[in-house]
């Protein structure tokens, strides 16, 4: 788990991604959530039966990590009245 979060932190801090970090985080959150839903939803069992589940520890940790990064980004970039 420490390795996965370390890798996420490394990717987050890559300089040329600076203007795209919040977009990347949102796309990641939507993509991982959609994948998890497709791989576990009963109506889509015929599609997701061959997809491996993301372990809950990894899923929750990454969603929390990127959620906190987006919250931090939003606090830093509040519009001025």
C-alpha positions in Angstrom: 0.0 0.0 0.0 2.9 2.3 0.8 4.3 1.7 -2.6 1.0 2.5 -4.4 0.5 5.7 -2.5 4.2 6.7 -3.1 3.7 6.1 -6.8 0.6 8.2 -6.8 2.4 11.0 -5.0 5.3 10.8 -7.6 2.9 11.0 -10.5 1.0 13.9 -8.8 4.2 15.9 -8.5 5.5 15.5 -12.1 6.1 19.1 -13.2 4.6 18.9 -16.8 1.3 17.7 -15.3 0.9 20.8 -13.2 -1.9 22.3 -15.2 -3.7 19.0 -15.6 -3.6 17.5 -12.0 -7.2 18.1 -11.1 -8.4 16.8 -14.4 -6.3 13.7 -14.1 -7.6 13.1 -10.5 -11.2 13.5 -11.6 -10.7 11.2 -14.6 -9.0 8.7 -12.4 -11.7 8.7 -9.8 -14.5 8.4 -12.4 -12.6 5.6 -14.3 -11.8 3.6 -11.2 -15.3 3.9 -9.9 -16.8 2.9 -13.2 -14.4 -0.1 -13.5 -15.3 -1.2 -10.0 -19.0 -0.9 -10.7 -18.8 -2.9 -14.0 -16.7 -5.6 -12.4 -19.1 -6.1 -9.5 -22.6 -5.0 -10.6 -25.1 -7.9 -10.9 -26.8 -6.7 -14.1 -23.4 -6.6 -15.8 -22.1 -9.9 -14.5 -21.8 -11.2 -18.1 -19.4 -8.3 -18.8 -17.6 -8.1 -15.5 -17.2 -11.8 -14.8 -13.8 -11.7 -16.4 -12.6 -8.4 -14.8 -10.7 -8.7 -11.6 -11.9 -6.7 -8.7 -9.7 -3.9 -7.3 -8.9 -4.8 -3.7 -10.9 -2.7 -1.3 -7.8 -1.4 0.5 -6.3 -0.2 -2.7 -9.6 1.3 -4.0 -10.4 3.2 -0.8 -6.8 4.4 -0.4 -6.6 5.8 -3.9 -10.0 7.4 -3.9 -9.2 9.0 -0.5 -5.8 10.2 -1.8 -7.1 11.8 -4.9 -10.2 13.2 -3.1 -7.9 14.9 -0.6 -5.7 16.2 -3.4 -8.7 17.7 -5.2 -9.9 19.3 -1.9 -6.4 20.8 -1.4 -6.4 22.1 -5.0 -9.9 23.7 -4.5 -8.7 25.5 -1.4 -5.7 26.8 -3.2 -7.7 28.0 -6.2 -10.7 29.7 -4.7 -12.1 32.5 -6.9 -11.6 36.0 -5.5 -14.8 38.0 -5.0 
